[in-house]
Amino acid sequence: MSQRPTRAVMGGLALAAVAATIAPDRALSAPPPAPTLSVSTVYEGSLLINLLEMRMHNHVAGQRFSNDVHVESSGAVSFIRRFDINAASVGSFDHGRPVPAAYVQHSLEGRKRGSRTLVWRAPSAVMDPLTQGLRLTATPLSSAPCPGVMRTSDGKQRYDLILNYVGRGALAPGQQGMGLTQPVQCRLDFRPVSGFKVNNQQGLRQFLRSDIRATFAKASGPGVWVATDVSADTMVGGLHLRLTSLAIQGSHAAFETPAPPKPQLPPPRKAHRR
């Protein structure tokens, strides 16, 4: 059997109703859904023959990001010396700049397995390689994604990636069909710092006959940069890491700090004449 409300309860409800008619409603309006961005790419690496395939995925939502990459040997290389690398990183954006929180990598090279983990307790100028890649993707279209020195660590090896602007680049016909435009080219240098068996300041240059060239192109609709090709001439032939597949959903707005929600005020009340 239901019970009638007591006078105290009824009085409380009445006071609440009166207060609602007097105090303005300053409840915050529900914020719109946070913009998101998802970029999936596939690359093929070759040096005379196909060497590897690399699949990468970047996802940004609510000012947080996650990156993952899978690199594995392909073709005849798989029979000579198989390798398989899986890596992932997570973090957040601070005023449009990615800030890593953690990075993990698992690898298999021949019969040798390895793992490494890197955790950031505070903001640092050193980032993991996947977060550095997202940093280039997030570069405003008004600037070239060639920021100079990029201090990088994978939890075991510390090195610098140095990207300097060279000029206009070129796209393969298949890449033009992906909706990419206005390619630019950067000179890429690799400088080992610590954690290497042979800490040679010449880096990869001792094996190359030319500069390493990295090409990026604009995906103007989403407003992001996409790496399309990394190439160099070596002692045995041309080395290429070339974009073969691209899928993008969302926009550059996912990198930006959202505006705070505005108070939702009630409509003005009309004065009643007595």
C-alpha positions in Angstrom: 0.0 0.0 0.0 1.4 3.4 -0.9 1.9 6.0 1.8 1.0 9.7 1.5 4.0 12.1 1.5 4.6 13.8 4.9 4.2 17.5 5.3 8.0 17.9 5.5 8.4 16.2 2.1 5.6 18.2 0.6 7.1 21.4 2.0 10.5 20.6 0.6 9.1 19.9 -2.8 7.2 23.3 -2.7 10.4 25.1 -1.7 12.3 23.5 -4.5 9.6 24.5 -7.0 9.7 28.1 -5.8 13.5 28.2 -5.9 13.4 26.9 -9.5 11.2 29.8 -10.5 13.4 32.4 -8.8 17.0 31.3 -9.4 18.2 31.4 -13.0 19.0 28.0 -14.5 22.8 28.1 -15.1 23.2 24.4 -16.0 25.9 23.9 -18.5 24.7 22.8 -21.9 25.7 19.4 -23.1 29.0 19.7 -25.0 28.9 18.5 -28.6 30.6 15.2 -29.4 34.4 15.5 -29.4 35.8 15.5 -32.9 37.8 12.4 -33.8 40.4 11.4 -36.4 41.5 8.0 -37.6 44.3 7.5 -40.1 45.3 4.1 -41.4 48.2 3.6 -43.7 50.1 0.7 -45.4 53.7 1.0 -46.6 55.9 -1.3 -48.6 59.7 -1.3 -48.2 62.0 -2.4 -51.0 65.7 -2.6 -51.8 66.0 -4.4 -55.2 63.3 -6.7 -53.8 60.4 -6.3 -51.4 61.7 -6.3 -47.9 58.8 -5.5 -45.6 55.3 -4.3 -45.1 54.3 -1.8 -42.5 50.7 -1.2 -41.3 50.1 1.9 -39.1 47.0 3.2 -37.4 46.5 6.5 -35.5 43.4 7.4 -33.6 42.6 10.7 -31.8 39.5 11.4 -29.7 38.7 13.6 -26.8 42.3 15.0 -26.8 43.7 11.5 -26.3 45.5 9.5 -28.9 46.7 5.9 -29.6 49.1 4.7 -32.2 50.0 1.2 -33.3 52.3 -0.2 -36.0 53.0 -3.7 -37.3 56.2 -4.2 -39.4 57.0 -7.6 -40.8 59.3 -9.1 -43.4 57.9 -9.9 -46.8 58.9 -11.9 -49.9 62.2 -13.8 -49.9 63.4 -11.9 -46.8 60.9 -13.9 -44.7 62.8 -17.1 -45.5 66.3 -15.6 -45.0 65.8 -13.7 -41.8 62.2 -13.2 -40.6 61.4 -10.2 -38.5 58.1 -9.1 -36.9 57.7 -5.9 -34.9 54.6 -4.6 -33.0 54.6 -1.3 -31.2 52.0 1.0 -29.7 51.9 4.3 -27.8 49.2 6.4 -26.0 49.1 9.9 -24.8 47.2 13.2 -24.9 47.3 16.5 -26.7 48.3 19.8 -25.1 47.5 22.8 -27.2 47.7 20.9 -30.4 51.0 19.0 -29.5 51.0 15.3 -28.7 52.4 14.4 -25.3 53.3 10.7 -24.9 52.4 8.7 -21.8 53.6 5.2 -22.6 55.3 3.2 -25.4 55.7 -0.5 -25.7 57.4 -2.6 -28.4 57.7 -6.3 -29.0 59.9 -7.7 -31.7 61.0 -11.0 -33.2 64.2 -11.1 -35.3 65.1 -14.5 -36.5 64.8 -16.5 -33.2 65.5 -13.6 -31.0 62.6 -12.0 -29.1 62.8 -8.6 -27.5 60.5 -6.2 -25.5 60.9 -2.6 -24.4 58.7 -0.2 -22.5 58.9 3.5 -21.9 56.7 5.5 -19.5 56.7 9.3 -19.1 56.1 10.6 -15.6 56.4 14.3 -16.8 56.4 16.2 -20.1 59.7 15.7 -22.0 61.3 16.9 -25.2 62.0 13.2 -26.0 59.2 11.2 -27.6 58.7 7.7 -28.9 58.9 7.2 -32.7 55.1 6.7 -33.1 54.2 9.9 -31.2 56.8 11.8 -33.3 55.1 10.5 -36.4 51.7 11.7 -35.1 53.4 15.1 -34.5 54.2 15.3 -38.2 50.7 14.3 -39.1 49.3 17.1 -36.9 51.5 19.8 -38.4 49.3 22.7 -39.7 48.9 22.6 -43.5 50.3 26.1 -43.6 53.7 24.7 -42.5 55.9 21.9 -43.9 56.3 18.8 -41.6 60.0 19.3 -41.4 60.6 20.5 -37.7 64.3 20.0 -37.5 65.6 17.9 -34.6 63.2 15.4 -33.2 64.6 13.8 -30.0 63.4 10.2 -30.0 63.6 7.1 -27.8 62.1 3.6 -28.0 63.0 2.7 -24.4 66.3 1.1 -25.4 67.9 3.3 -28.0 68.1 7.1 -28.0 68.5 8.9 -31.3 67.7 12.1 -33.1 65.6 12.3 -36.3 66.5 15.5 -38.2 64.0 16.7 -40.8 64.9 19.8 -42.9 62.9 21.3 -45.7 64.3 20.8 -49.2 61.5 21.8 -51.6 58.6 20.3 -53.6 58.2 16.6 -53.8 56.5 14.2 -56.2 53.7 11.7 -55.8 53.2 8.3 -57.5 50.1 8.0 -59.7 48.5 5.7 -57.2 49.1 8.2 -54.4 47.5 11.0 -56.4 44.4 8.8 -56.6 44.3 8.8 -52.8 43.4 12.5 -52.8 46.8 13.7 -51.8 48.2 17.0 -53.1 51.1 19.5 -52.8 53.9 17.1 -51.8 56.9 18.5 -50.0 60.3 16.9 -49.5 62.5 17.0 -46.4 66.1 15.7 -45.9 66.1 13.1 -43.2 69.1 12.4 -41.0 69.5 9.8 -38.3 71.8 10.5 -35.5 72.4 7.8 -32.8 72.9 9.1 -29.3 72.9 6.1 -26.9 72.0 2.4 -26.7 73.7 1.4 -29.9 76.4 -1.2 -30.3 78.3 1.0 -32.6 77.6 4.6 -31.6 78.8 6.1 -34.9 77.8 9.8 -35.3 77.7 9.2 -39.0 74.6 7.1 -38.4 73.2 5.5 -41.6 75.3 7.7 -43.8 78.2 5.2 -44.0 75.8 2.9 -45.9 74.3 5.5 -48.2 75.3 7.2 -51.4 72.8 10.1 -51.0 70.7 11.9 -48.5 67.6 10.2 -47.1 64.6 12.0 -48.5 61.2 12.0 -46.9 58.1 13.1 -48.8 54.8 14.3 -47.2 51.6 15.3 -48.9 48.5 17.1 -47.9 45.2 15.4 -47.3 43.3 18.7 -47.6 39.9 17.5 -46.6 40.8 16.1 -43.2 43.6 18.8 -42.9 46.5 16.5 -42.1 49.9 15.6 -43.6 50.6 12.0 -44.7 54.1 10.5 -45.2 54.2 9.1 -48.8 57.8 8.0 -49.4 61.1 7.6 -47.7 64.0 6.9 -50.1 67.8 6.9 -50.5 70.5 5.5 -52.8 72.5 2.8 -51.1 75.6 0.9 -52.1 73.4 -1.9 -53.6 70.5 0.1 -55.0 67.5 2.3 -54.3 65.9 2.0 -50.9 62.2 2.9 -50.7 59.4 2.9 -48.1 56.3 3.8 -50.1 52.7 4.5 -49.2 50.4 2.0 -50.9 47.1 2.4 -49.0 45.4 5.2 -47.1 42.1 5.6 -45.2 41.2 8.7 -43.2 38.1 9.5 -41.2 37.5 12.7 -39.2 39.5 16.0 -39.3 42.3 18.1 -37.9 39.8 19.5 -35.3 40.6 16.4 -33.2 44.0 17.9 -32.4 42.6 21.2 -31.2 41.6 22.1 -27.6 37.8 22.3 -27.4 36.2 25.5 -26.2 34.7 25.3 -22.7 30.9 24.8 -22.6 28.8 28.0 -22.2 26.2 28.3 -19.4 22.7 27.7 -20.7 20.5 30.6 -19.5 16.7 30.5 -19.5 14.7 32.8 -21.8 13.8 36.2 -20.3 10.5 36.2 -18.4 7.8 38.5 -19.4 6.6 41.0 -16.8 2.9 40.5 -15.8 0.8 43.6 -15.2 -1.4 43.6 -12.2 
